[in-house]
Amino acid sequence: MVRDLLTRQQTHVLLTNQRLHNSLQRMKLEQAKLLNQPNTYSVNDLRLASSKLNHEAYLRYKSSQSRSPDYSVQKHVDATTNEVIMCVQSQRHPDAPPRKFSMEVNSRCNCKERMAEQDMCVHEIVVKGGFLPQLFEERHFQRAHVSGSLNGWIAPPKEKVDEIIGLCPEVIEVTSNIPIIQSSNELNDVRVKNPFSKKESGVAVPLDYLPERKATTNPFTKKEVENVLHQVMSGYQNMGLSRQHDISMLVLQLQELVTSDERSSKLVTNQNDAFYVRAPTNSTLKKEPQKRLKSTQEKVNAAISSKKMKSIQRMGIRQTVALNINEIEVMSTAKRHCSFCTKIHRVNTCGKLQLMSTTMRCYNLSTKDEIPMIELKERLRVTMPVSNESAPELVFNTVDSRFKNAHFIIHEATLIVGLQYFHIENLNYRITFLDKFANPVEGAIKFWIGGHSMQTLVAHSNRLVKYVFDETIIHKQGWCDRMSLTQEFSQLSQQGTI
């Protein structure tokens, strides 16, 4: 039990020391980049902060300092206590209440950001003129290794179990050398102005200089790396033997860093074994950054997966996305609207569509499936029964364009005098148009249209589904089968159209 706990503690210390080492390396890189920037007030302040803070605390401080030009400082005197109050007001949000500070250095801000991290927020940075190490906790500063937190504690004598597992002794030392906060009446040099404001910057900066706005620590650019390597190569021959050994070891580390591990790649040969290439494995591809160059197959697979996810989300279906060990439920971007009555349900559960389909045959016309359109045209051309009587009302040869994609019902059909009966254009049809809520349109109920208009309505060229209902499937009195008609009956059935 004790051995397991000590082994776990040893592993934790080693991982923490590695993380602290990486943090120090990044801060050294940030300090080198700040040395090449102009000596502005904000850059000098970041140089001081980068020499004291660790990487996480420095990123928060840099982010707060980048927002400091958006604030102004005002000086007020309390009428009751005659105390000088410094107010920090946001210029982007003038309606927000100001943050108030007294003239003492230990006057702190009570905003949520500072209370959560116990460091300096943007309001304190503006009113106090920049970085003050006295206002940070011990955990915010740089450390090279894990150190103890109990001052004066005496380590017990080394036992056998320590020798067995090789336990690294914990370093107990006092690392806090921060001066005590004292009262001062010279807060921000008693100047009622923001030192980080662009108007207060009196340092001449180059025209091509652009200050960083992102709270990140960026690596060297390609040009900066080339300059350093060029300087090293130019003076390598004149260096001493020990210095050349040190540089050679650094070159070996650089070579190991840029050389891919054999376990992260595999040999891929062609069918004839004429040549082979070394390709990364699937586990290596998953660890690669998103901005790397990808193969065509990876791009195609990613595009297909993204298209499926978007289509599922647009259909109104929730989906659960697994990210590492976490699961996120993604809500739909669109509701499921019925394509027949536009209500919030699926079309296969639409009660109005099911009710109408009990007494009429429904044809779903769409460019995605042309079979229903072919069946409907064949029904209109050959098998649809016709009435013995002529059309008693006016027959419209043209239909309003707003009804081109509307759903409609075919009630009955009649022949035209002197024309053959096996053409769609040679009949007149009585129909009813439906609106988007599947209700009959006022003024377009059971009226007659010509065969040319029916040919236009049936030739649906839209991806959206148009529902056409055929009421002639139930035979009524006075109707006859078109196949048994003769030319003589066709001439006597109707007197013509208007």
Backbone torsions as a table, in degrees:
resi	resn	phi	psi	omega
1	MET	NA	-50.1	180.0
2	VAL	-66.1	-38.5	-179.8
3	ARG	-64.4	-40.5	179.0
4	ASP	-64.6	-40.6	179.1
5	LEU	-65.4	-41.1	-179.8
6	LEU	-69.3	-37.7	177.3
7	THR	-64.9	-40.1	177.0
8	ARG	-64.4	-40.4	178.3
9	GLN	-64.7	-39.4	178.4
10	GLN	-63.4	-42.6	177.7
11	THR	-63.4	-41.1	178.8
12	HIS	-63.5	-40.7	179.3
13	VAL	-64.9	-42.0	180.0
14	LEU	-64.4	-42.9	178.6
15	LEU	-66.2	-38.3	178.6
16	THR	-67.2	-40.8	176.8
17	ASN	-62.1	-38.0	176.9
18	GLN	-65.2	-40.9	178.3
19	ARG	-66.2	-39.4	176.7
20	LEU	-65.6	-37.3	177.5
21	HIS	-64.1	-43.6	177.7
22	ASN	-63.2	-36.6	177.7
23	SER	-65.1	-40.6	177.3
24	LEU	-65.2	-40.0	179.8
25	GLN	-63.9	-39.6	178.4
26	ARG	-67.6	-37.2	178.5
27	MET	-69.6	-34.5	174.6
28	LYS	-64.0	-39.7	177.1
29	LEU	-65.0	-39.7	178.4
30	GLU	-66.2	-39.4	178.2
31	GLN	-64.6	-38.0	177.6
32	ALA	-66.2	-36.9	178.8
33	LYS	-71.5	-34.9	179.1
34	LEU	-69.6	-27.5	178.5
35	LEU	-67.2	-24.1	-179.4
36	ASN	-90.7	2.7	180.0
37	GLN	-98.7	160.3	-179.9
38	PRO	-61.2	156.1	-176.0
39	ASN	-84.8	62.2	174.6
40	THR	-83.2	170.1	-178.2
41	TYR	-63.8	-42.9	-178.5
42	SER	-68.7	-37.8	179.4
43	VAL	-66.9	-43.0	177.4
44	ASN	-62.5	-36.4	177.9
45	ASP	-67.2	-39.2	177.3
46	LEU	-67.8	-33.8	176.8
47	ARG	-61.7	-42.1	179.0
48	LEU	-67.6	-40.8	-179.7
49	ALA	-67.8	-38.6	-179.3
50	SER	-68.3	-23.1	178.5
51	SER	-81.6	-11.6	-176.9
52	LYS	-115.2	-42.8	-169.9
53	LEU	-85.6	156.5	171.6
54	ASN	-80.6	178.6	-170.8
55	HIS	-65.2	-45.2	-178.2
56	GLU	-64.9	-45.9	179.7
57	ALA	-67.0	-34.2	179.6
58	TYR	-68.0	-38.3	178.3
59	LEU	-63.4	-40.1	177.0
60	ARG	-65.6	-41.3	179.2
61	TYR	-65.8	-40.8	179.6
62	LYS	-65.5	-37.9	177.5
63	SER	-65.5	-41.1	178.5
64	SER	-68.2	-39.1	180.0
65	GLN	-67.8	-31.6	178.6
66	SER	-66.4	-22.8	177.9
67	ARG	-94.1	-1.5	-176.7
68	SER	-66.5	-31.6	177.5
69	PRO	-63.8	-13.7	-179.4
70	ASP	-86.3	8.4	-178.4
71	TYR	-122.7	152.3	177.4
72	SER	-124.8	154.5	-178.0
73	VAL	-114.1	131.6	178.3
74	GLN	-127.4	146.9	-176.7
75	LYS	-110.7	128.7	179.4
76	HIS	-131.3	156.3	177.4
77	VAL	-119.2	124.9	179.9
78	ASP	-69.3	129.1	-175.7
79	ALA	-71.0	-27.7	-177.1
80	THR	-87.5	-42.1	-176.4
81	THR	-105.1	-5.1	-176.7
82	ASN	56.1	28.5	179.1
83	GLU	-91.8	138.4	179.6
84	VAL	-79.8	126.3	-178.6
85	ILE	-116.7	130.3	174.8
86	MET	-100.6	124.0	-177.6
87	CYS	-112.0	129.8	177.6
88	VAL	-105.6	118.3	-175.1
89	GLN	-118.1	135.2	177.2
90	SER	-77.0	132.9	177.8
91	GLN	-83.0	-26.1	177.5
92	ARG	-76.8	-30.8	180.0
93	HIS	-126.0	78.6	-177.0
94	PRO	-67.3	-18.2	179.8
95	ASP	-79.5	-14.2	-179.3
96	ALA	-71.1	145.4	179.5
97	PRO	-68.4	142.0	-179.2
98	PRO	-75.0	158.4	175.0
99	ARG	-94.0	129.1	-173.7
100	LYS	-107.0	139.4	179.5
101	PHE	-134.5	146.4	171.4
102	SER	-86.2	178.3	-177.0
103	MET	-82.0	1.9	178.7
104	GLU	-87.6	150.5	-177.5
105	VAL	-69.2	-33.7	-178.1
106	ASN	-81.3	11.1	174.0
107	SER	-76.9	117.7	-174.4
108	ARG	-110.2	161.3	178.2
109	CYS	-87.3	148.9	-179.0
110	ASN	-110.3	26.0	178.1
111	CYS	-74.6	162.2	-176.6
112	LYS	-65.4	-36.0	-178.1
113	GLU	-63.1	-45.8	-178.9
114	ARG	-72.6	-36.7	-179.4
115	MET	-67.9	-29.9	-178.8
116	ALA	-76.1	-38.9	-174.5
117	GLU	-102.3	-15.0	-179.6
118	GLN	58.7	38.1	175.5
119	ASP	-129.4	-156.7	-177.7
120	MET	-94.1	127.6	175.3
121	CYS	-91.0	-179.2	-177.6
122	VAL	-67.2	-30.9	179.8
123	HIS	-68.3	-42.0	178.3
124	GLU	-69.1	-36.0	178.8
125	ILE	-62.4	-38.8	-178.4
126	VAL	-71.8	-48.0	-173.1
127	VAL	-76.3	-28.5	-178.2
128	LYS	-97.0	-0.8	173.1
129	GLY	82.5	15.7	175.9
130	GLY	127.2	-154.2	-172.1
131	PHE	-74.0	129.0	173.4
132	LEU	-129.0	112.1	-177.2
133	PRO	-65.3	-20.2	-180.0
134	GLN	-66.8	-19.7	-175.0
135	LEU	-93.8	10.1	-179.5
136	PHE	-113.1	155.8	176.6
137	GLU	-83.6	166.5	180.0
138	GLU	-62.8	-32.9	-177.9
139	ARG	-71.8	-10.6	-179.1
140	HIS	-86.8	-10.4	-174.1
141	PHE	-94.7	166.5	-176.0
142	GLN	-72.4	144.1	174.9
143	ARG	-139.0	143.9	179.4
144	ALA	-91.0	-21.4	-178.7
145	HIS	-159.0	172.6	179.5
146	VAL	-70.7	129.2	-179.4
147	SER	-122.8	154.8	-179.7
148	GLY	-74.9	162.1	-179.0
149	SER	-116.2	1.9	-179.2
150	LEU	-107.1	103.8	179.5
151	ASN	-76.0	133.8	179.1
152	GLY	86.4	0.3	-179.6
153	TRP	-78.1	133.2	-178.7
154	ILE	-100.3	126.9	-178.0
155	ALA	-69.2	142.9	177.8
156	PRO	-70.9	162.1	179.2
157	PRO	-63.9	148.1	-177.9
158	LYS	-68.0	132.5	-176.8
159	GLU	-110.1	177.7	-178.8
160	LYS	-63.0	-37.2	-176.2
161	VAL	-65.8	-31.1	177.1
162	ASP	-66.9	-37.6	178.9
163	GLU	-70.7	-31.4	-178.0
164	ILE	-68.6	-49.3	-176.2
165	ILE	-90.2	-5.3	179.2
166	GLY	67.2	47.9	-176.2
167	LEU	-69.8	131.9	176.5
168	CYS	-79.6	127.4	-179.2
169	PRO	-66.4	140.8	179.9
170	GLU	-77.0	134.5	-178.5
171	VAL	-82.5	119.1	179.2
172	ILE	-110.4	111.8	179.7
173	GLU	-152.5	158.3	178.5
174	VAL	-92.4	113.1	-176.9
175	THR	-102.5	-4.9	-176.6
176	SER	-87.4	113.3	175.4
177	ASN	-126.3	34.6	-176.9
178	ILE	-88.9	132.7	179.9
179	PRO	-66.5	155.7	-179.7
180	ILE	-75.2	142.0	179.0
181	ILE	-68.9	128.8	178.4
182	GLN	-118.4	155.9	179.7
183	SER	-72.0	139.9	-177.9
184	SER	-147.8	145.5	176.6
185	ASN	-106.5	16.1	-179.9
186	GLU	-113.3	42.8	-179.7
187	LEU	-68.6	125.0	178.0
188	ASN	58.3	31.3	179.8
189	ASP	56.8	24.5	-179.6
190	VAL	51.3	31.7	177.4
191	ARG	-101.1	131.5	178.5
192	VAL	-89.7	72.2	178.5
193	LYS	-162.7	160.2	-179.7
194	ASN	-92.5	115.4	-179.0
195	PRO	-66.5	-17.9	-179.7
196	PHE	-91.9	1.0	179.7
197	SER	-69.7	146.9	-179.7
198	LYS	-66.1	-27.6	179.5
199	LYS	-72.3	-26.9	-177.5
200	GLU	-87.1	-4.5	-178.1
201	SER	-79.7	111.7	-179.5
202	GLY	-99.7	8.8	-178.2
203	VAL	-91.9	133.0	177.9
204	ALA	-76.0	123.4	-179.2
205	VAL	-112.5	152.3	176.7
206	PRO	-61.3	154.7	-178.5
207	LEU	-68.4	-30.3	-178.0
208	ASP	-90.5	9.1	-178.2
209	TYR	-85.1	128.0	177.2
210	LEU	-122.7	114.0	180.0
211	PRO	-66.8	150.1	-179.7
212	GLU	-74.7	136.2	179.5
213	ARG	-108.6	-10.9	-179.1
214	LYS	-97.3	140.5	-179.7
215	ALA	-86.3	67.4	179.5
216	THR	-136.5	160.2	172.4
217	THR	-106.2	109.3	-174.7
218	ASN	-92.7	148.2	176.4
219	PRO	-74.6	178.3	177.6
220	PHE	-66.6	148.3	173.7
221	THR	-77.2	170.3	-179.2
222	LYS	-62.2	-38.1	-179.5
223	LYS	-67.0	-39.7	179.5
224	GLU	-66.6	-38.9	177.3
225	VAL	-65.1	-41.5	178.9
226	GLU	-62.9	-38.7	-180.0
227	ASN	-65.2	-42.1	-179.8
228	VAL	-66.1	-45.0	-179.9
229	LEU	-65.9	-34.8	178.3
230	HIS	-66.5	-39.9	177.9
231	GLN	-66.1	-37.9	179.0
232	VAL	-66.1	-44.2	-178.3
233	MET	-68.3	-34.3	-179.1
234	SER	-69.4	-29.3	-178.8
235	GLY	-107.5	10.7	-175.9
236	TYR	-68.4	-38.7	-177.3
237	GLN	-67.8	-28.0	-176.8
238	ASN	-92.2	3.3	-179.6
239	MET	-83.7	162.2	176.7
240	GLY	-74.3	169.9	-176.6
241	LEU	-65.7	-41.8	-179.6
242	SER	-66.4	-39.3	177.8
243	ARG	-65.8	-38.2	177.2
244	GLN	-65.7	-35.4	175.6
245	HIS	-63.2	-43.0	179.8
246	ASP	-62.7	-43.2	180.0
247	ILE	-67.8	-35.3	177.8
248	SER	-64.0	-39.6	177.0
249	MET	-65.2	-37.8	176.7
250	LEU	-65.7	-35.6	177.7
251	VAL	-66.0	-39.7	176.9
252	LEU	-63.4	-40.2	176.9
253	GLN	-64.4	-37.7	178.0
254	LEU	-66.7	-37.9	178.3
255	GLN	-66.0	-41.2	177.4
256	GLU	-66.4	-31.2	-178.4
257	LEU	-70.3	-39.0	-176.0
258	VAL	-92.6	-10.2	179.4
259	THR	-88.7	132.0	-178.6
260	SER	-74.2	146.1	179.1
261	ASP	-72.6	145.0	180.0
262	GLU	-65.0	-29.3	179.2
263	ARG	-74.8	-15.4	-178.4
264	SER	-93.9	4.1	-179.8
265	SER	-142.7	166.4	-179.2
266	LYS	-144.3	156.9	178.9
267	LEU	-85.8	130.5	178.7
268	VAL	-121.3	120.5	-179.5
269	THR	-108.5	158.2	176.8
270	ASN	-82.7	-176.2	-174.3
271	GLN	-68.0	-35.8	-177.5
272	ASN	-91.2	3.0	-177.3
273	ASP	56.6	30.7	-179.7
274	ALA	-77.4	-34.3	178.5
275	PHE	-151.8	166.8	178.9
276	TYR	-143.5	157.1	177.8
277	VAL	-132.9	158.0	177.4
278	ARG	-100.4	116.1	-176.5
279	ALA	-113.6	148.1	178.5
280	PRO	-69.7	150.0	178.1
281	THR	-78.4	171.2	-179.1
282	ASN	-66.2	-38.5	178.7
283	SER	-66.1	-34.1	177.8
284	THR	-70.4	-38.1	179.6
285	LEU	-64.0	-34.0	179.7
286	LYS	-68.6	-28.5	-179.1
287	LYS	-86.9	-9.8	-178.4
288	GLU	-72.3	152.4	177.7
289	PRO	-67.0	161.1	-175.6
290	GLN	-72.2	-24.3	-175.4
291	LYS	-87.8	5.6	-179.4
292	ARG	-72.6	165.8	176.5
293	LEU	-73.1	130.3	-176.9
294	LYS	-113.7	154.0	177.9
295	SER	-74.6	167.0	-179.3
296	THR	-64.8	-38.3	-179.8
297	GLN	-64.7	-40.0	177.4
298	GLU	-64.4	-40.3	179.0
299	LYS	-64.5	-41.8	180.0
300	VAL	-64.4	-44.6	179.9
301	ASN	-63.7	-41.0	178.9
302	ALA	-65.9	-38.6	179.3
303	ALA	-66.4	-41.2	179.2
304	ILE	-65.2	-43.8	179.5
305	SER	-63.7	-42.5	179.2
306	SER	-65.1	-38.4	179.5
307	LYS	-65.6	-39.9	178.3
308	LYS	-65.1	-43.3	-179.6
309	MET	-62.3	-42.8	-179.4
310	LYS	-67.6	-39.5	-180.0
311	SER	-66.0	-38.8	177.7
312	ILE	-64.6	-39.8	-179.2
313	GLN	-70.2	-37.4	178.4
314	ARG	-69.6	-28.3	179.0
315	MET	-70.9	-11.4	179.5
316	GLY	92.4	23.2	-178.2
317	ILE	-107.5	132.5	174.8
318	ARG	-72.9	151.4	178.9
319	GLN	-143.7	150.8	-179.8
320	THR	-107.9	121.3	-178.4
321	VAL	-104.3	124.7	180.0
322	ALA	-94.1	123.0	178.2
323	LEU	-123.7	106.8	-174.6
324	ASN	56.2	-112.4	-179.9
325	ILE	-104.3	2.0	-178.3
326	ASN	-104.9	150.8	177.5
327	GLU	-122.3	132.9	-178.8
328	ILE	-120.6	130.2	177.7
329	GLU	-92.0	116.4	-178.0
330	VAL	-94.5	123.5	-179.5
331	MET	-80.4	158.6	-179.0
332	SER	-75.8	150.6	178.6
333	THR	-93.3	-13.2	-179.2
334	ALA	-139.2	148.7	177.7
335	LYS	-86.8	158.0	-179.0
336	ARG	-84.3	100.9	178.8
337	HIS	-98.3	137.8	177.6
338	CYS	-68.8	134.0	-179.8
339	SER	-75.4	-6.4	-179.8
340	PHE	-102.6	-51.9	-177.4
341	CYS	-111.9	1.4	176.9
342	THR	61.3	17.8	174.6
343	LYS	-85.7	167.3	-174.0
344	ILE	-83.1	79.8	171.5
345	HIS	-166.0	169.2	179.1
346	ARG	-77.9	154.9	-176.7
347	VAL	-69.7	-27.9	179.7
348	ASN	-76.4	-7.5	174.7
349	THR	-112.8	13.6	-178.1
350	CYS	-74.2	118.6	-179.0
351	GLY	-68.9	-35.2	-180.0
352	LYS	-67.3	-38.6	178.5
353	LEU	-67.8	-40.7	178.6
354	GLN	-66.1	-36.4	179.3
355	LEU	-66.9	-42.3	179.9
356	MET	-70.9	-28.5	-178.6
357	SER	-75.2	-11.8	179.2
358	THR	-73.6	-29.2	-178.5
359	THR	-113.4	-6.0	-178.5
360	MET	-138.8	155.3	175.5
361	ARG	-92.6	135.3	-176.2
362	CYS	-106.0	132.5	175.3
363	TYR	-113.2	123.6	179.0
364	ASN	-96.3	100.5	-176.8
365	LEU	-90.2	125.4	178.9
366	SER	-161.7	153.8	177.7
367	THR	-72.1	-14.7	177.5
368	LYS	-72.3	-25.7	179.2
369	ASP	-144.6	113.2	-177.3
370	GLU	-90.6	-4.9	-178.3
371	ILE	-63.3	-46.7	177.6
372	PRO	-59.4	-35.5	178.8
373	MET	-66.5	-39.8	178.9
374	ILE	-66.2	-41.7	179.3
375	GLU	-64.6	-39.1	179.7
376	LEU	-67.6	-41.9	178.0
377	LYS	-63.9	-38.4	177.6
378	GLU	-66.6	-35.9	176.8
379	ARG	-65.5	-44.6	179.7
380	LEU	-68.5	-32.1	-173.9
381	ARG	-82.4	-33.7	-170.0
382	VAL	-126.7	-57.3	-162.8
383	THR	-93.3	-11.5	-178.2
384	MET	-69.1	128.4	178.4
385	PRO	-70.3	157.0	-177.7
386	VAL	-122.6	157.4	179.6
387	SER	-86.8	148.2	177.8
388	ASN	-74.4	-21.2	-177.9
389	GLU	-93.0	157.6	177.4
390	SER	-84.1	168.2	-179.8
391	ALA	-68.7	119.5	-175.4
392	PRO	-78.0	-13.9	-175.6
393	GLU	-118.5	-175.7	177.3
394	LEU	-66.0	147.8	176.9
395	VAL	-113.6	120.8	-177.6
396	PHE	-91.2	124.4	179.0
397	ASN	-85.0	-13.4	177.8
398	THR	-129.8	151.8	-179.2
399	VAL	-124.1	145.7	178.9
400	ASP	-58.0	142.7	-176.2
401	SER	-65.3	-23.3	-179.8
402	ARG	-70.8	-13.4	177.6
403	PHE	-97.0	10.2	-175.2
404	LYS	-64.7	-41.1	-178.4
405	ASN	-107.0	15.3	-178.0
406	ALA	-83.8	151.8	174.0
407	HIS	-72.4	150.2	178.9
408	PHE	-151.8	165.6	-178.9
409	ILE	-119.6	133.6	175.6
410	ILE	-97.8	114.4	-177.0
411	HIS	-88.1	-47.3	-179.5
412	GLU	-161.8	172.7	-179.1
413	ALA	-142.0	151.9	176.6
414	THR	-134.9	155.2	179.3
415	LEU	-85.0	160.9	176.1
416	ILE	-106.2	140.2	-175.1
417	VAL	-61.4	133.7	172.1
418	GLY	78.7	4.7	-178.5
419	LEU	-113.5	154.4	179.5
420	GLN	-69.4	151.1	-171.5
421	TYR	-92.6	-2.5	-176.2
422	PHE	-105.2	33.6	173.0
423	HIS	-128.0	144.6	179.1
424	ILE	-66.8	-37.5	-176.9
425	GLU	-71.0	-14.5	-175.6
426	ASN	-90.3	13.2	180.0
427	LEU	-126.5	157.6	168.9
428	ASN	-108.2	145.8	-172.7
429	TYR	-129.8	141.1	173.9
430	ARG	-104.9	120.0	-172.4
431	ILE	-132.5	169.2	174.4
432	THR	-136.5	127.1	178.6
433	PHE	-87.6	145.9	177.4
434	LEU	-112.7	145.0	177.6
435	ASP	-84.7	-171.6	-176.0
436	LYS	-70.4	-14.8	176.4
437	PHE	-97.4	12.5	178.5
438	ALA	65.5	29.7	175.2
439	ASN	-108.4	148.2	178.5
440	PRO	-60.8	137.1	-179.9
441	VAL	-79.7	130.1	-179.9
442	GLU	-65.1	129.5	-178.0
443	GLY	90.4	-5.3	179.2
444	ALA	-129.7	43.1	-177.8
445	ILE	-110.9	121.9	175.4
446	LYS	48.9	56.9	175.2
447	PHE	-114.4	160.2	-173.1
448	TRP	-95.6	139.2	174.3
449	ILE	-129.0	159.9	178.6
450	GLY	-81.9	171.3	-178.4
451	GLY	-67.3	-32.0	179.7
452	HIS	-66.1	-39.5	177.6
453	SER	-65.7	-38.2	178.0
454	MET	-64.9	-37.8	177.7
455	GLN	-62.0	-37.8	178.6
456	THR	-69.5	-40.3	-179.0
457	LEU	-68.8	-35.0	-178.3
458	VAL	-75.0	-31.6	-179.3
459	ALA	-76.5	74.4	-177.2
460	HIS	-81.0	125.5	-177.7
461	SER	-122.0	36.5	-178.6
462	ASN	-123.2	148.4	179.3
463	ARG	-71.9	-30.2	177.4
464	LEU	-67.1	144.5	-173.7
465	VAL	-77.9	134.0	171.0
466	LYS	-111.2	129.2	-178.0
467	TYR	-99.6	121.9	178.3
468	VAL	-117.0	125.1	-177.4
469	PHE	-107.9	133.2	179.9
470	ASP	-107.7	110.3	-179.1
471	GLU	-87.2	-7.6	-176.7
472	THR	-81.1	3.3	178.8
473	ILE	-69.6	-23.1	175.7
474	ILE	-97.9	113.7	-174.3
475	HIS	-70.3	135.1	-179.6
476	LYS	-115.8	164.9	-179.9
477	GLN	-69.3	136.3	-177.2
478	GLY	94.2	-3.0	177.0
479	TRP	-98.9	156.9	178.2
480	CYS	-141.9	158.7	179.5
481	ASP	-74.7	132.0	-176.3
482	ARG	-67.8	-27.6	-177.5
483	MET	-68.4	-24.1	-178.5
484	SER	-94.6	3.3	179.6
485	LEU	-74.4	153.7	174.1
486	THR	-114.1	167.8	179.9
487	GLN	-65.3	-31.8	-180.0
488	GLU	-66.1	-42.6	178.6
489	PHE	-66.5	-33.9	179.6
490	SER	-64.2	-34.5	-180.0
491	GLN	-75.2	-26.0	-177.6
492	LEU	-96.2	-4.6	-172.1
493	SER	-77.0	-24.9	-174.4
494	GLN	-154.7	150.7	-176.9
495	GLN	-94.4	-1.3	178.7
496	GLY	125.9	179.3	-179.4
497	THR	-120.2	158.8	178.6
498	ILE	-106.0	NA	NA
